[in-house]
Amino acid sequence: MLKLDSHPSGRHSLHIPGPSPVPARVLRAISYQTIDHRGPEFGQLGLKLLAGIQQIFRTRQPVIIYSSSGTGAWEGALVNTLSPGDHVLMYETGQFATLWKLLADRLGIKTELLGLPGKQGWRYGVDAARIEERLKSDANHQIKAVCVVHNETSTGVTSNIAAVRKAIDAARHPALLMVDTISGLASADYRHDEWGVDVSISGSQKGLMLPPGLGFNAISTKAIEASKTARLPRAFWAWDEILESNKNGYWPTTPSTNLLYGLHEAMEMILAEGLENVFARHQRLALACRAAVAGWGLEVQCLDAERYSPVLTGVVTPEGVDADALRKLILERYNLSLGTGLGKIKGRMFRIGHLGDCNELALLAAISGCEMGMKAFGLKLKGSGILAAQEILQ
Ligand SMILES: *Cc1c(COP(=O)(O)O)cnc(C)c1O
């Protein structure tokens, strides 16, 4: 056995913003015997899953399910719709937006990254007005797609996707809209059809409460049309063969059968709670978490109150405090995992995940661990974060 349980007694508190904790029900479902992925039982399961996942994305259009992490689904979105040298407009909200751009660069796509200079952009969401302005100046329609991150997991900022859609429409521009909602799906309000998104990209290990290993592309009719003339090479990621097999509930290659069992269970849990209730629970926990940060006298990474993430909270550590050394102390003393600062803000902040299978007491335990850890680390806190959070939650 792996020595993952060799830690002190009690539970490990997993509060990174994905992978998020996997509910026992989902773990049990994943442990069922693997079945014939070409057999009749599997076809039934496949059809049920493909219908269920549409409800989660709020779409009536097809959703592709890959055996991949979210990064694979990023690649799937680009290679199915674009041709070598195509110009794509992206927006730097944080580390994940940056990584998606680097992936596009590797594929031979010509990327243009909008955003504020330096670290400043990493504290705000997408400015739709800048996208509109840029698209209006693109009279020959060289730009083939606009790519944005819905919930920027590296910072805790959620962008307004409906506003981006409006900006594209206001510019009367035909570019496809592609949205990374890898950490947003099933934890922050998301509407693939209503917001006119052409490709929505997601993964299994965040709001969906599954282990890593499934990637998703929800695709519009316009995206499918684009895929018919797109010339980037694709084989494993090709939508056409998958869509054909999916008609009967199957996949062209061996799918992740056991993760699909887990997806079935997780979707049942989410739809039984109701998407609106799931979103409201995330908002409430996030509000309590921000109250804790204010109670400590610290700043959250997001500087726009309209764009606070319901999924995670980025906590900026005071000047001179190494956030990763602090995280290490908290893990060693309290068996609590917090998210590290990524990219430009490494060592300057830590992230508290409150997504997926999270509730009041789980969050309060995490806040408590942070508070004790910061005191032990020698930080001078303004007051109690735990009391401030309790005020919100009681
Ligand atoms: C987690 C995450 C990714 C990367 O997904 P992987 O599953 O690690 O490949 C990309 N974008 C966002 C917003 C994420 O939260």
The ligand as a Gaussian input file, in Angstrom:
#p B3LYP/6-31G(d) Opt

LIG

0 1
 C       -7.046000      22.891000     -13.043000
 C       -7.156000      23.876000     -14.133000
 C       -6.548000      23.676000     -15.373000
 C       -5.624000      22.540000     -15.666000
 O       -6.289000      21.342000     -15.685000
 P       -5.488000      19.974000     -15.534000
 O       -6.582000      19.033000     -15.167000
 O       -4.454000      20.182000     -14.468000
 O       -4.881000      19.664000     -16.843000
 C       -6.748000      24.625000     -16.357000
 N       -7.498000      25.711000     -16.146000
 C       -8.074000      25.950000     -14.962000
 C       -8.880000      27.196000     -14.773000
 C       -7.922000      25.039000     -13.923000
 O       -8.501000      25.280000     -12.730000

